[in-house]
Amino acid sequence: MKILKYIAIIMVCSVILTACEKDYESHITKVTPAPVMELIGGNPIVLFKGTPYVDPGIHAMQIVGNDTTQLTYEIINDVKVNIPGTYKLFYKVLNSEKVPFYISRRVSIVSFTGYDVFEIPSGNYSGIRVNRNRGGTVKITKLAPGVYQISDLLAGYYDQAVGYGPDTAAPGILVINQDGTIRSELGNTAAWGEVAGSNFAFDKATNVLTFKATIVSESFSFDVKFTLQ
């Protein structure tokens, strides 16, 4: 009888251990390959109210061993260009096992009140960092009365002349105040963050814009000059 009892006990324990093992295995998470994702274009992107938003997209790929596979993406929300605010766009990428991964970009829709005390012509400007006499082509576009978009407050020096690339360009907004002074708004680089302008002057006779550009996080400033091409 004792032998039968031991056999019964062993069988019960075996069932319990088997059940426990299966339960443990059910909680094991399978490793899935993570895609490489990179934003194309600026982050954040700043647009004046009402300007159509054209998304520059992302790069997405999966690398496993020596194999590289390009992946598609989906934008899962949108930007309301007529409502000022900061929007966070999410991009969804599925890897080869259909597992979703995400990357995001900020898009700011802004509205400022400016005054046409004078006109800064829209067009391409030759920008230079004054003490280096080097820079690049910078675009200035009128968005509304007294409000302009500038493609690089740093005069194209780091992006184009030095060759560091678009992450070091500082797009922003120029606003002509009622008293004829100029201020900058929302200047920003992906590399160093906020960039601000000060001591603005515009020569209407020569179409030359000058000011001091400051990379705020570095407390570093230099004079820049923009001449209409």
C-alpha positions as a Markdown table, in Angstrom:
| # | Residue | x | y | z |
|---|---|---|---|---|
| 1 | Met | 0.0 | 0.0 | 0.0 |
| 2 | Lys | 2.9 | 2.4 | 0.8 |
| 3 | Ile | 4.3 | 1.8 | -2.6 |
| 4 | Leu | 1.0 | 2.7 | -4.2 |
| 5 | Lys | 0.8 | 5.8 | -2.1 |
| 6 | Tyr | 4.3 | 6.9 | -3.2 |
| 7 | Ile | 3.4 | 6.3 | -6.9 |
| 8 | Ala | 0.3 | 8.4 | -6.5 |
| 9 | Ile | 2.2 | 11.2 | -4.8 |
| 10 | Ile | 4.9 | 11.1 | -7.6 |
| 11 | Met | 2.2 | 11.2 | -10.3 |
| 12 | Val | 0.5 | 14.2 | -8.6 |
| 13 | Cys | 3.8 | 16.1 | -8.3 |
| 14 | Ser | 4.6 | 15.3 | -11.9 |
| 15 | Val | 1.2 | 16.8 | -13.0 |
| 16 | Ile | 1.8 | 19.9 | -10.8 |
| 17 | Leu | 5.4 | 20.4 | -12.1 |
| 18 | Thr | 4.3 | 19.9 | -15.7 |
| 19 | Ala | 1.5 | 22.5 | -15.3 |
| 20 | Cys | 3.9 | 24.9 | -13.7 |
| 21 | Glu | 6.4 | 24.5 | -16.5 |
| 22 | Lys | 3.8 | 25.1 | -19.2 |
| 23 | Asp | 2.5 | 28.2 | -17.4 |
| 24 | Tyr | 6.1 | 29.5 | -17.1 |
| 25 | Glu | 6.8 | 28.9 | -20.8 |
| 26 | Ser | 3.6 | 30.8 | -21.8 |
| 27 | His | 5.1 | 34.0 | -20.4 |
| 28 | Ile | 8.3 | 33.8 | -22.4 |
| 29 | Thr | 8.5 | 36.8 | -24.8 |
| 30 | Lys | 9.7 | 36.2 | -28.3 |
| 31 | Val | 12.5 | 38.6 | -29.5 |
| 32 | Thr | 11.5 | 40.4 | -32.7 |
| 33 | Pro | 13.9 | 42.4 | -34.9 |
| 34 | Ala | 13.6 | 46.2 | -34.4 |
| 35 | Pro | 13.7 | 48.3 | -37.5 |
| 36 | Val | 16.1 | 51.2 | -38.1 |
| 37 | Met | 14.0 | 54.4 | -38.4 |
| 38 | Glu | 15.2 | 58.0 | -39.2 |
| 39 | Leu | 13.3 | 61.2 | -39.9 |
| 40 | Ile | 13.9 | 62.9 | -43.2 |
| 41 | Gly | 13.9 | 66.7 | -42.8 |
| 42 | Gly | 13.5 | 68.9 | -39.8 |
| 43 | Asn | 12.2 | 68.2 | -36.3 |
| 44 | Pro | 10.4 | 70.3 | -35.4 |
| 45 | Ile | 8.9 | 71.7 | -38.5 |
| 46 | Val | 7.4 | 75.2 | -38.2 |
| 47 | Leu | 4.7 | 76.4 | -40.5 |
| 48 | Phe | 2.7 | 79.6 | -40.5 |
| 49 | Lys | -1.1 | 79.2 | -40.1 |
| 50 | Gly | -2.7 | 78.1 | -43.4 |
| 51 | Thr | 0.5 | 76.9 | -45.1 |
| 52 | Pro | 0.0 | 73.4 | -46.5 |
| 53 | Tyr | 2.0 | 70.7 | -44.7 |
| 54 | Val | 4.0 | 68.4 | -47.0 |
| 55 | Asp | 5.5 | 65.6 | -45.0 |
| 56 | Pro | 9.2 | 64.8 | -45.8 |
| 57 | Gly | 8.8 | 61.2 | -44.6 |
| 58 | Ile | 11.2 | 58.8 | -42.9 |
| 59 | His | 13.8 | 56.1 | -43.7 |
| 60 | Ala | 12.8 | 52.7 | -42.4 |
| 61 | Met | 14.7 | 49.4 | -42.8 |
| 62 | Gln | 15.3 | 46.1 | -41.1 |
| 63 | Ile | 18.8 | 44.7 | -40.8 |
| 64 | Val | 19.3 | 41.1 | -39.9 |
| 65 | Gly | 22.8 | 39.7 | -40.3 |
| 66 | Asn | 23.9 | 40.8 | -43.8 |
| 67 | Asp | 20.3 | 41.2 | -45.1 |
| 68 | Thr | 18.8 | 44.7 | -45.3 |
| 69 | Thr | 15.1 | 45.1 | -46.1 |
| 70 | Gln | 13.4 | 48.5 | -46.8 |
| 71 | Leu | 10.2 | 48.9 | -44.9 |
| 72 | Thr | 7.1 | 51.0 | -45.6 |
| 73 | Tyr | 5.5 | 53.3 | -43.0 |
| 74 | Glu | 2.1 | 54.8 | -42.2 |
| 75 | Ile | 1.4 | 58.3 | -40.7 |
| 76 | Ile | -1.3 | 57.6 | -38.2 |
| 77 | Asn | -2.5 | 61.2 | -37.4 |
| 78 | Asp | -2.5 | 64.6 | -39.1 |
| 79 | Val | -1.7 | 68.3 | -38.7 |
| 80 | Lys | -4.5 | 70.9 | -38.6 |
| 81 | Val | -2.8 | 73.7 | -40.5 |
| 82 | Asn | -5.5 | 76.3 | -39.7 |
| 83 | Ile | -5.3 | 75.7 | -36.0 |
| 84 | Pro | -2.2 | 77.0 | -34.3 |
| 85 | Gly | -0.5 | 74.6 | -31.9 |
| 86 | Thr | 2.2 | 72.0 | -31.7 |
| 87 | Tyr | 1.3 | 68.6 | -33.2 |
| 88 | Lys | 3.1 | 65.3 | -32.7 |
| 89 | Leu | 3.0 | 63.2 | -35.8 |
| 90 | Phe | 3.5 | 59.4 | -35.4 |
| 91 | Tyr | 4.9 | 57.1 | -38.0 |
| 92 | Lys | 4.1 | 53.4 | -37.8 |
| 93 | Val | 6.5 | 50.8 | -39.2 |
| 94 | Leu | 5.8 | 47.1 | -39.2 |
| 95 | Asn | 8.8 | 44.8 | -39.2 |
| 96 | Ser | 9.0 | 41.5 | -41.1 |
| 97 | Glu | 7.0 | 39.8 | -38.3 |
| 98 | Lys | 4.3 | 42.5 | -38.5 |
| 99 | Val | 5.2 | 43.9 | -35.1 |
| 100 | Pro | 4.6 | 47.7 | -34.9 |
| 101 | Phe | 7.3 | 50.2 | -34.1 |
| 102 | Tyr | 6.9 | 54.0 | -33.9 |
| 103 | Ile | 8.8 | 57.3 | -34.4 |
| 104 | Ser | 7.5 | 60.8 | -34.1 |
| 105 | Arg | 8.0 | 64.4 | -35.3 |
| 106 | Arg | 6.8 | 67.7 | -33.9 |
| 107 | Val | 5.0 | 70.2 | -36.3 |
| 108 | Ser | 4.2 | 73.7 | -35.0 |
| 109 | Ile | 1.5 | 75.8 | -36.6 |
| 110 | Val | 2.1 | 79.4 | -35.7 |
| 111 | Ser | 0.4 | 82.8 | -36.1 |
| 112 | Phe | 2.0 | 86.1 | -35.5 |
| 113 | Thr | 0.9 | 89.7 | -36.0 |
| 114 | Gly | 3.3 | 91.7 | -38.1 |
| 115 | Tyr | 3.2 | 95.1 | -39.8 |
| 116 | Asp | 4.2 | 96.1 | -43.3 |
| 117 | Val | 6.3 | 99.1 | -42.1 |
| 118 | Phe | 8.7 | 98.1 | -44.9 |
| 119 | Glu | 9.0 | 95.1 | -47.3 |
| 120 | Ile | 11.7 | 92.4 | -47.1 |
| 121 | Pro | 11.7 | 90.9 | -50.7 |
| 122 | Ser | 10.9 | 87.2 | -50.9 |
| 123 | Gly | 13.6 | 85.2 | -52.6 |
| 124 | Asn | 17.0 | 83.6 | -52.2 |
| 125 | Tyr | 19.7 | 85.4 | -50.2 |
| 126 | Ser | 23.5 | 84.9 | -50.0 |
| 127 | Gly | 24.1 | 84.4 | -46.4 |
| 128 | Ile | 27.5 | 84.7 | -44.6 |
| 129 | Arg | 28.8 | 84.4 | -41.1 |
| 130 | Val | 30.5 | 87.8 | -41.1 |
| 131 | Asn | 33.8 | 87.0 | -39.3 |
| 132 | Arg | 34.3 | 83.9 | -41.5 |
| 133 | Asn | 32.9 | 85.4 | -44.8 |
| 134 | Arg | 31.3 | 82.0 | -45.5 |
| 135 | Gly | 27.8 | 80.8 | -45.6 |
| 136 | Gly | 25.2 | 79.5 | -48.0 |
| 137 | Thr | 21.9 | 80.2 | -49.9 |
| 138 | Val | 19.1 | 81.1 | -47.5 |
| 139 | Lys | 15.4 | 81.5 | -48.6 |
| 140 | Ile | 13.2 | 84.2 | -47.1 |
| 141 | Thr | 9.4 | 83.9 | -47.9 |
| 142 | Lys | 6.6 | 86.4 | -46.9 |
| 143 | Leu | 3.8 | 84.6 | -45.1 |
| 144 | Ala | 1.5 | 87.4 | -44.0 |
| 145 | Pro | 1.8 | 91.2 | -43.5 |
| 146 | Gly | 5.1 | 91.8 | -41.7 |
| 147 | Val | 5.7 | 88.0 | -41.2 |
| 148 | Tyr | 8.4 | 86.1 | -43.0 |
| 149 | Gln | 9.8 | 82.6 | -42.9 |
| 150 | Ile | 13.6 | 82.2 | -43.1 |
| 151 | Ser | 15.2 | 78.9 | -43.9 |
| 152 | Asp | 18.4 | 79.4 | -41.8 |
| 153 | Leu | 19.0 | 82.0 | -39.1 |
| 154 | Leu | 22.7 | 80.8 | -39.1 |
| 155 | Ala | 23.2 | 82.0 | -42.7 |
| 156 | Gly | 23.9 | 78.5 | -44.1 |
| 157 | Tyr | 27.3 | 78.6 | -42.3 |
| 158 | Tyr | 27.1 | 75.2 | -40.5 |
| 159 | Asp | 24.7 | 73.4 | -42.9 |
| 160 | Gln | 26.3 | 74.4 | -46.2 |
| 161 | Ala | 29.7 | 76.1 | -45.8 |
| 162 | Val | 31.0 | 73.7 | -43.1 |
| 163 | Gly | 29.0 | 70.8 | -44.4 |
| 164 | Tyr | 27.5 | 69.6 | -41.1 |
| 165 | Gly | 24.1 | 69.1 | -42.9 |
| 166 | Pro | 20.5 | 70.1 | -42.4 |
| 167 | Asp | 20.4 | 69.3 | -38.6 |
| 168 | Thr | 22.5 | 72.4 | -38.1 |
| 169 | Ala | 20.3 | 74.8 | -40.1 |
| 170 | Ala | 18.0 | 77.0 | -38.0 |
| 171 | Pro | 14.7 | 77.7 | -39.7 |
| 172 | Gly | 12.6 | 80.4 | -38.1 |
| 173 | Ile | 10.1 | 83.3 | -38.4 |
| 174 | Leu | 10.9 | 87.0 | -38.7 |
| 175 | Val | 8.3 | 89.5 | -37.5 |
| 176 | Ile | 8.3 | 93.2 | -38.3 |
| 177 | Asn | 6.9 | 95.0 | -35.2 |
| 178 | Gln | 4.7 | 98.1 | -35.4 |
| 179 | Asp | 7.7 | 100.4 | -34.6 |
| 180 | Gly | 9.7 | 99.0 | -37.5 |
| 181 | Thr | 12.0 | 96.8 | -35.4 |
| 182 | Ile | 12.4 | 93.1 | -36.3 |
| 183 | Arg | 12.3 | 90.1 | -34.0 |
| 184 | Ser | 12.8 | 86.3 | -34.6 |
| 185 | Glu | 10.5 | 83.6 | -33.4 |
| 186 | Leu | 10.8 | 79.8 | -33.2 |
| 187 | Gly | 14.4 | 79.6 | -34.5 |
| 188 | Asn | 15.6 | 76.0 | -33.9 |
| 189 | Thr | 18.2 | 73.5 | -35.0 |
| 190 | Ala | 17.9 | 69.7 | -34.5 |
| 191 | Ala | 21.5 | 69.7 | -33.4 |
| 192 | Trp | 21.6 | 72.5 | -30.8 |
| 193 | Gly | 18.1 | 73.6 | -30.1 |
| 194 | Glu | 16.9 | 77.2 | -29.9 |
| 195 | Val | 18.5 | 79.9 | -32.1 |
| 196 | Ala | 17.5 | 83.6 | -31.7 |
| 197 | Gly | 18.3 | 86.8 | -33.6 |
| 198 | Ser | 18.9 | 90.3 | -32.2 |
| 199 | Asn | 20.1 | 93.7 | -33.4 |
| 200 | Phe | 18.3 | 93.4 | -36.7 |
| 201 | Ala | 18.8 | 95.9 | -39.5 |
| 202 | Phe | 17.4 | 95.9 | -43.0 |
| 203 | Asp | 18.8 | 98.2 | -45.7 |
| 204 | Lys | 16.0 | 98.8 | -48.2 |
| 205 | Ala | 18.3 | 100.4 | -50.8 |
| 206 | Thr | 20.6 | 97.3 | -51.0 |
| 207 | Asn | 18.2 | 94.6 | -49.8 |
| 208 | Val | 20.7 | 93.5 | -47.1 |
| 209 | Leu | 19.6 | 92.1 | -43.8 |
| 210 | Thr | 22.0 | 91.9 | -40.9 |
| 211 | Phe | 21.6 | 90.7 | -37.3 |
| 212 | Lys | 23.3 | 88.8 | -34.5 |
| 213 | Ala | 22.5 | 85.0 | -34.4 |
| 214 | Thr | 22.7 | 83.3 | -31.0 |
| 215 | Ile | 22.8 | 79.5 | -30.3 |
| 216 | Val | 21.1 | 79.8 | -27.0 |
| 217 | Ser | 22.2 | 76.5 | -25.4 |
| 218 | Glu | 25.8 | 77.3 | -26.1 |
| 219 | Ser | 25.5 | 81.1 | -25.3 |
| 220 | Phe | 27.4 | 81.5 | -28.6 |
| 221 | Ser | 26.8 | 84.4 | -31.0 |
| 222 | Phe | 28.1 | 85.8 | -34.2 |
| 223 | Asp | 27.0 | 88.4 | -36.8 |
| 224 | Val | 25.3 | 87.3 | -40.0 |
| 225 | Lys | 24.5 | 89.0 | -43.3 |
| 226 | Phe | 22.0 | 88.2 | -46.0 |
| 227 | Thr | 22.1 | 89.8 | -49.5 |
| 228 | Leu | 19.3 | 89.3 | -52.0 |
| 229 | Gln | 20.6 | 87.4 | -55.0 |
